[in-house]
Amino acid sequence: MNRLQVRYSTLRDGFILFGVMFYVQIITFFLGMGSAASLDDAQKDLEGNVANQVCGLITLLVPLFFFIRNKVFLSKSFYRQNAFLLAFLVCVAASIGWSDDPTLSLKRFIAMISVVFFAGFIAWHYSLERIAFMLGCVIGAAALMGLIFAVIRPDIAFISGGIRDGAFKGIFSEKNAGARINAIAILLLLPMIRQRNPLAIVYAAFCLIAICLAQSATGIALIVAGTASYWYFLTLIRLRINRSLTAFFVATAVYGLICAFLYGNYTLLLELVGRDPSLTDRTLIWELLGPLIDDRFLKGYGFGAFWSSADASGFIKRWGYIGNAHSGYVETLLNGGLIQLIALILLFAQTLTKHYRAITAEHSARYHACALVVIGLFAVTNYVAYVIPNYRSAEFLVFCALALSFRHHRVNRLAPLPRANAHAAPRSRARTKEFSSC
């Protein structure tokens, strides 16, 4: 009797594809909101839905079992190389203790570590090059699905009513979120586009069309800024300036001065991309939330608990439920106060430093340059959108995968010969496992 044999690599790739499709909202889009469809935004946000909870638990438990089986948590390098990520998670977990709604904070903490563990599973099995290509292609496929629905079901793919009437959102629940992740996909695919990879070019084209249909100034700005930054670092690599740490640092300082000059003309740049200085009333929202932040400035209201707290009820009654502060840094202050904000900034700094140092030391410098640019854009975008650490955002998965994919864990080396006359003995390859990223 013949038996069907399934390789481990097939199961691994299938599970990773399932998880990425879930966090890119492809599965959520097709499953719909189920029993939560009739609820308003606040109720929907607090209740969630069973499908998301089940998928989230799967993406948590499978990697957790895998890491325990491979004794990852016993490795000193795991804690050393991911110290600031672990510190941030500890701060989030600690906020459950003083949360206004401990049960809700616990649920959202579990949802967050599901993303982190799944990203770690990807980083364990895939190299940085493959991670960038895989994420870019899946996001491009999501953009293609949105374009298909724009033809067959325009009522789903386009926004109807309001100031954004007629804007394209595709399979994503929000226009700007879709435009941002499509822009990030294009940037992830830049190294492959430079190599004229046909799949990368096609999927990047789908993402670009989706951004144009969305009429998203943010998406276009991300592409322009990201492409220019990647070109700058790629030029340094081609000129071999990255071989000298001092020269590379000076060139990076010049890049920093250019960014500082652009920031000094912040208002002018906003006008050029069609945005008002108030960032679509975001500055007003932050001003209104200011007194509430000051009341819990050190520790916050607990992770994800502010919008269900008594202090938020007055804001919601007057201005309506907005879900988040439209800034990752302001939302972090609300969730965990100054303690959690410092941990988040240190996490950004460590991740940027990892890829920056890798550009000077690794043969795959162009991929680390791409990752450096994407992480830097996340740090900037997080000022005007709740991106990091938003466990519902596909960008958070990309961030974790890049933060944890600094070095591949499998290294093949030739074992040294024990004696000088050992040339007659057969050479054997010693395969070692080094888990340097979660």
C-alpha positions as CSV (number, residue, x, y, z in Angstrom):
1,M,0.0,0.0,0.0
2,N,1.4,3.3,-1.1
3,R,1.6,6.1,1.6
4,L,1.5,9.8,0.9
5,Q,4.7,11.3,2.3
6,V,4.8,15.0,3.1
7,R,8.1,16.6,3.6
8,Y,8.8,18.8,6.6
9,S,9.8,21.7,4.3
10,T,6.3,21.5,2.6
11,L,4.5,21.7,6.0
12,R,6.8,24.5,7.1
13,D,6.2,26.6,4.0
14,G,2.5,25.9,4.1
15,F,2.3,27.0,7.7
16,I,4.3,30.2,7.0
17,L,2.1,31.0,4.0
18,F,-1.0,30.5,6.2
19,G,0.4,32.8,8.9
20,V,1.5,35.6,6.5
21,M,-1.9,35.4,4.7
22,F,-3.6,35.8,8.1
23,Y,-1.5,38.8,9.3
24,V,-1.8,40.5,5.9
25,Q,-5.6,40.2,6.4
26,I,-6.2,37.9,3.4
27,I,-7.9,35.2,5.5
28,T,-9.8,37.8,7.6
29,F,-11.1,39.4,4.4
30,F,-12.5,36.2,3.1
31,L,-13.9,34.9,6.4
32,G,-15.6,38.2,7.1
33,M,-16.4,39.5,10.5
34,G,-18.9,36.7,11.3
35,S,-21.0,37.3,14.3
36,A,-19.3,40.6,15.0
37,A,-20.4,42.1,11.8
38,S,-23.4,43.8,13.4
39,L,-21.5,45.5,16.1
40,D,-20.3,49.0,16.2
41,D,-16.6,49.8,16.0
42,A,-16.0,50.0,19.8
43,Q,-17.8,46.7,20.5
44,K,-16.1,45.0,17.6
45,D,-12.7,46.2,18.8
46,L,-13.3,44.9,22.3
47,E,-15.0,41.6,21.4
48,G,-12.8,40.6,18.4
49,N,-13.9,37.4,16.5
50,V,-13.4,33.7,17.0
51,A,-11.7,33.2,13.6
52,N,-8.9,35.7,14.4
53,Q,-8.5,34.2,17.9
54,V,-8.1,30.7,16.6
55,C,-5.7,31.7,13.8
56,G,-3.7,33.8,16.3
57,L,-3.4,30.9,18.7
58,I,-2.2,28.6,15.9
59,T,0.5,31.1,14.9
60,L,1.5,31.2,18.6
61,L,1.4,27.5,19.6
62,V,3.2,26.0,16.6
63,P,6.3,28.2,16.9
64,L,6.3,27.9,20.7
65,F,6.3,24.1,20.4
66,F,9.1,24.3,17.8
67,F,11.3,26.6,19.9
68,I,10.8,24.5,23.1
69,R,11.7,21.4,21.1
70,N,14.8,23.0,19.7
71,K,15.8,24.4,23.2
72,V,15.9,28.0,21.9
73,F,15.1,29.4,25.3
74,L,18.2,27.8,26.7
75,S,20.5,29.6,24.3
76,K,22.3,32.6,25.7
77,S,22.5,34.2,22.3
78,F,18.7,34.3,22.1
79,Y,18.6,36.6,25.1
80,R,21.7,38.6,24.2
81,Q,20.8,39.3,20.6
82,N,17.2,40.1,21.3
83,A,17.6,41.9,24.6
84,F,15.6,45.0,23.7
85,L,12.8,43.1,22.1
86,L,12.5,40.9,25.2
87,A,12.7,44.1,27.4
88,F,9.8,45.6,25.5
89,L,7.7,42.5,25.8
90,V,8.4,42.5,29.6
91,C,7.2,46.1,29.8
92,V,4.0,45.2,28.0
93,A,3.5,42.1,30.2
94,A,4.1,44.2,33.3
95,S,1.5,46.7,32.3
96,I,-1.2,44.0,32.7
97,G,-0.6,44.3,36.4
98,W,-1.8,47.9,36.6
99,S,-4.1,47.8,33.7
100,D,-7.6,49.3,33.9
101,D,-8.9,46.1,32.2
102,P,-6.4,43.3,33.0
103,T,-8.3,40.7,31.0
104,L,-8.3,42.8,27.8
105,S,-4.6,43.6,28.2
106,L,-3.8,39.9,28.7
107,K,-5.7,39.0,25.5
108,R,-3.9,41.7,23.5
109,F,-0.5,40.7,24.9
110,I,-1.1,37.1,23.8
111,A,-2.1,38.5,20.3
112,M,1.2,40.5,20.2
113,I,3.5,37.6,21.2
114,S,1.7,35.5,18.6
115,V,3.1,37.9,16.0
116,V,6.5,37.9,17.5
117,F,6.7,34.1,17.8
118,F,5.5,33.6,14.2
119,A,8.0,36.1,13.0
120,G,10.7,34.2,14.9
121,F,9.6,31.0,13.2
122,I,10.1,32.7,9.8
123,A,13.5,34.1,10.9
124,W,14.6,30.6,12.0
125,H,13.9,28.9,8.7
126,Y,14.4,31.7,6.1
127,S,17.3,33.9,5.2
128,L,16.8,37.7,5.1
129,E,16.7,37.6,1.3
130,R,14.0,35.0,1.3
131,I,12.0,36.8,3.9
132,A,12.0,40.1,2.0
133,F,11.0,38.3,-1.3
134,M,8.3,36.2,0.4
135,L,6.7,39.0,2.3
136,G,6.8,41.3,-0.8
137,C,5.2,38.7,-3.0
138,V,2.4,37.8,-0.6
139,I,1.5,41.5,-0.1
140,G,1.6,42.0,-3.8
141,A,-0.8,39.0,-4.2
142,A,-3.1,40.8,-1.7
143,A,-2.9,43.9,-3.8
144,L,-3.8,41.8,-6.9
145,M,-6.8,40.4,-5.0
146,G,-8.0,43.9,-4.2
147,L,-7.7,44.9,-7.9
148,I,-9.7,41.9,-8.9
149,F,-12.5,42.8,-6.5
150,A,-12.3,46.4,-7.8
151,V,-13.5,44.9,-11.1
152,I,-16.1,42.3,-9.9
153,R,-17.2,44.0,-6.6
154,P,-16.3,47.7,-6.6
155,D,-18.6,48.2,-3.6
156,I,-16.1,46.2,-1.5
157,A,-12.9,47.5,-2.9
158,F,-13.7,51.2,-3.0
159,I,-14.8,53.5,-0.2
160,S,-18.3,55.0,-0.6
161,G,-19.2,58.2,1.1
162,G,-17.3,60.7,3.2
163,I,-14.2,62.7,2.3
164,R,-12.5,59.7,0.9
165,D,-15.3,58.7,-1.4
166,G,-14.0,56.6,-4.4
167,A,-10.6,55.8,-2.9
168,F,-9.4,52.3,-3.3
169,K,-8.8,50.1,-0.2
170,G,-8.8,46.6,-1.7
171,I,-9.0,43.8,0.8
172,F,-7.8,46.0,3.6
173,S,-10.1,47.5,6.2
174,E,-8.6,51.0,5.9
175,K,-7.2,52.9,2.9
176,N,-4.0,54.3,4.4
177,A,-3.1,51.0,6.1
178,G,-3.3,49.2,2.7
179,A,-1.3,51.9,0.9
180,R,1.4,51.8,3.6
181,I,1.9,48.1,3.5
182,N,1.8,48.1,-0.4
183,A,4.6,50.7,-0.3
184,I,6.6,48.6,2.1
185,A,6.2,45.6,-0.2
186,I,7.7,47.6,-3.1
187,L,10.6,48.6,-0.9
188,L,11.2,44.9,0.2
189,L,11.3,43.9,-3.4
190,L,13.7,46.5,-4.5
191,P,16.8,44.3,-4.4
192,M,15.0,41.7,-6.5
193,I,13.7,44.3,-8.9
194,R,17.3,45.5,-9.4
195,Q,18.1,41.9,-10.4
196,R,15.2,42.0,-12.8
197,N,13.3,39.2,-11.1
198,P,10.0,39.0,-13.1
199,L,7.9,38.0,-10.0
200,A,9.2,40.9,-8.0
201,I,8.5,43.4,-10.9
202,V,5.0,42.1,-11.4
203,Y,4.0,42.1,-7.7
204,A,5.5,45.5,-7.2
205,A,3.5,46.8,-10.2
206,F,0.3,45.5,-8.5
207,C,1.2,47.3,-5.3
208,L,1.9,50.6,-7.2
209,I,-1.4,50.4,-9.0
210,A,-3.2,49.9,-5.7
211,I,-1.4,52.9,-4.2
212,C,-2.3,55.1,-7.1
213,L,-6.0,54.0,-7.0
214,A,-6.0,54.7,-3.2
215,Q,-4.9,58.3,-3.9
216,S,-2.6,57.9,-1.0
217,A,0.0,60.7,-0.6
218,T,1.5,58.7,2.3
219,G,2.1,55.7,0.1
220,I,3.8,57.7,-2.6
221,A,5.9,59.5,-0.1
222,L,7.1,56.2,1.4
223,I,8.0,54.9,-2.0
224,V,10.0,58.0,-3.0
225,A,11.7,58.4,0.4
226,G,12.5,54.6,0.6
227,T,13.7,54.3,-3.0
228,A,16.0,57.4,-2.6
229,S,17.4,56.1,0.7
230,Y,18.0,52.6,-0.7
231,W,19.7,54.1,-3.8
232,Y,21.9,56.2,-1.5
233,F,23.1,53.2,0.6
234,L,23.4,51.0,-2.5
235,T,25.7,53.6,-4.0
236,L,27.8,53.5,-0.9
237,I,28.0,49.7,-1.2
238,R,28.9,49.8,-4.9
239,L,31.7,52.3,-4.2
240,R,32.8,50.0,-1.3
241,I,32.5,52.8,1.2
242,N,30.8,50.3,3.5
243,R,34.1,48.4,3.8
244,S,35.4,51.3,6.0
245,L,33.4,51.8,9.1
246,T,34.6,55.4,9.5
247,A,33.9,56.4,5.9
248,F,30.5,54.7,6.0
249,F,29.7,56.6,9.2
250,V,30.6,59.9,7.7
251,A,28.5,59.1,4.6
252,T,25.6,58.2,6.9
253,A,26.0,61.5,8.8
254,V,25.7,63.3,5.5
255,Y,22.5,61.4,4.9
256,G,21.3,62.4,8.3
257,L,21.9,66.0,7.6
258,I,19.9,65.7,4.4
259,C,17.0,64.2,6.4
260,A,17.4,67.0,9.0
261,F,17.1,69.6,6.2
262,L,13.9,68.0,4.9
263,Y,12.5,67.9,8.4
264,G,13.2,71.6,8.8
265,N,11.0,72.2,5.7
266,Y,8.3,69.9,7.1
267,T,5.4,72.2,6.4
268,L,6.4,72.7,2.8
269,L,6.8,69.0,2.2
270,L,3.3,68.4,3.6
271,E,1.9,70.9,1.2
272,L,3.8,69.2,-1.7
273,V,2.2,65.8,-0.9
274,G,-1.2,67.3,-0.4
275,R,-1.4,67.1,3.4
276,D,-2.5,69.8,5.8
277,P,-0.1,70.7,8.7
278,S,-2.6,69.2,11.2
279,L,-2.1,65.8,9.5
280,T,-5.9,65.3,9.0
281,D,-6.7,66.5,12.6
282,R,-4.1,64.2,14.2
283,T,-2.4,67.1,16.0
284,L,-5.9,68.0,17.5
285,I,-6.4,64.4,18.7
286,W,-2.9,64.4,20.3
287,E,-3.7,67.7,22.0
288,L,-7.0,66.4,23.4
289,L,-5.3,63.2,24.7
290,G,-2.5,65.2,26.3
291,P,-4.1,65.6,29.7
292,L,-5.1,61.9,29.8
293,I,-1.5,61.0,29.1
294,D,-0.2,63.3,31.8
295,D,-2.5,61.6,34.4
296,R,-0.7,58.2,33.8
297,F,2.6,59.5,32.3
298,L,4.9,56.9,33.9
299,K,2.9,53.6,33.6
300,G,-0.1,54.3,31.3
301,Y,-3.4,52.6,31.4
302,G,-2.2,49.1,30.6
303,F,-1.6,47.5,27.2
304,G,-4.6,48.1,24.9
305,A,-6.8,49.1,27.9
306,F,-7.1,52.9,27.5
307,W,-10.0,52.9,25.0
308,S,-12.0,50.8,27.4
309,S,-11.1,52.8,30.5
310,A,-13.4,55.3,32.3
311,D,-11.0,58.2,31.4
312,A,-11.6,57.5,27.7
313,S,-15.4,57.5,27.9
314,G,-15.6,61.3,27.9
315,F,-13.4,61.6,24.8
316,I,-15.4,58.9,23.0
317,K,-18.8,60.6,23.9
318,R,-17.6,63.9,22.5
319,W,-15.4,62.8,19.5
320,G,-16.5,59.3,18.8
321,Y,-14.5,56.0,18.9
322,I,-11.3,56.3,16.9
323,G,-9.7,53.0,18.0
324,N,-6.2,54.4,18.5
325,A,-4.3,57.7,18.8
326,H,-3.1,57.6,15.2
327,S,0.4,57.6,16.4
328,G,2.4,54.6,17.6
329,Y,4.3,56.7,20.1
330,V,1.3,58.4,21.6
331,E,-0.6,55.1,21.7
332,T,2.4,53.6,23.5
333,L,2.3,56.4,26.1
334,L,-1.4,55.6,26.7
335,N,-0.7,51.9,26.9
336,G,2.5,51.7,29.0
337,G,3.6,55.3,29.7
338,L,7.1,56.6,29.6
339,I,8.5,53.2,30.6
340,Q,7.1,51.4,27.5
341,L,7.9,54.3,25.2
342,I,11.6,54.2,26.2
343,A,11.6,50.4,25.6
344,L,10.1,50.9,22.1
345,I,12.7,53.6,21.2
346,L,15.5,51.3,22.3
347,L,14.0,48.5,20.3
348,F,14.0,50.7,17.2
349,A,17.6,51.7,17.9
350,Q,18.8,48.1,18.4
351,T,17.2,46.9,15.2
352,L,18.6,49.8,13.1
353,T,22.0,49.2,14.6
354,K,21.9,45.5,13.8
355,H,21.3,46.1,10.1
356,Y,23.6,49.1,9.9
357,R,26.5,47.1,11.3
358,A,25.6,44.2,9.0
359,I,26.0,46.4,5.9
360,T,29.7,46.8,6.8
361,A,30.3,43.1,7.5
362,E,27.9,40.9,5.4
363,H,28.1,39.8,1.8
364,S,24.3,40.4,1.5
365,A,24.8,44.1,2.3
366,R,22.1,45.3,-0.2
367,Y,19.4,43.3,1.6
368,H,20.5,44.7,5.0
369,A,20.4,48.2,3.4
370,C,16.8,47.5,2.3
371,A,15.9,46.3,5.8
372,L,17.6,49.4,7.3
373,V,15.5,51.7,5.1
374,V,12.3,49.9,5.9
375,I,12.9,49.9,9.6
376,G,13.8,53.6,9.5
377,L,10.5,54.4,7.6
378,F,8.6,52.4,10.3
379,A,10.2,54.7,12.9
380,V,9.1,57.8,11.0
381,T,5.6,56.4,10.0
382,N,4.9,55.4,13.6
383,Y,4.7,59.1,14.4
384,V,1.6,59.6,12.3
385,A,0.1,56.1,12.4
386,Y,-0.3,53.3,14.9
387,V,2.2,50.9,13.3
388,I,4.5,49.6,16.0
389,P,3.6,47.7,18.2
390,N,0.1,47.3,16.5
391,Y,-0.4,43.5,16.5
392,R,-3.2,43.9,14.0
393,S,-0.9,45.7,11.5
394,A,0.9,43.7,8.8
395,E,3.7,46.2,9.2
396,F,4.4,44.9,12.7
397,L,4.9,41.4,11.3
398,V,7.4,42.8,8.7
399,F,9.1,44.7,11.5
400,C,9.5,41.7,13.7
401,A,10.7,39.5,10.8
402,L,13.3,42.0,9.9
403,A,14.3,42.6,13.5
404,L,14.7,38.9,14.1
405,S,16.2,37.9,10.8
406,F,19.6,39.5,11.2
407,R,21.6,36.3,10.8
408,H,20.7,32.9,9.5
409,H,20.8,30.2,12.1
410,R,22.4,27.4,10.0
411,V,26.0,27.6,9.1
412,N,27.9,25.0,7.1
413,R,31.6,24.7,7.8
414,L,34.4,22.2,7.1
415,A,35.5,20.4,10.3
416,P,39.2,20.9,11.0
417,L,41.4,17.8,10.5
418,P,42.8,16.4,13.8
419,R,46.2,15.5,12.3
420,A,48.5,16.7,9.6
421,N,48.4,13.3,7.9
422,A,44.7,13.1,8.0
423,H,44.3,13.9,4.3
424,A,43.6,10.3,3.6
425,A,40.6,10.3,5.9
426,P,37.3,11.4,4.4
427,R,36.3,14.9,5.1
428,S,33.0,15.4,6.9
429,R,31.0,18.6,7.1
430,A,30.0,19.6,10.6
431,R,26.7,21.3,10.6
432,T,26.2,23.6,13.5
433,K,23.1,25.4,14.6
434,E,23.3,29.0,15.8
435,F,20.1,30.7,16.8
436,S,21.0,34.3,16.6
437,S,17.5,35.6,16.0
438,C,14.2,34.8,17.5
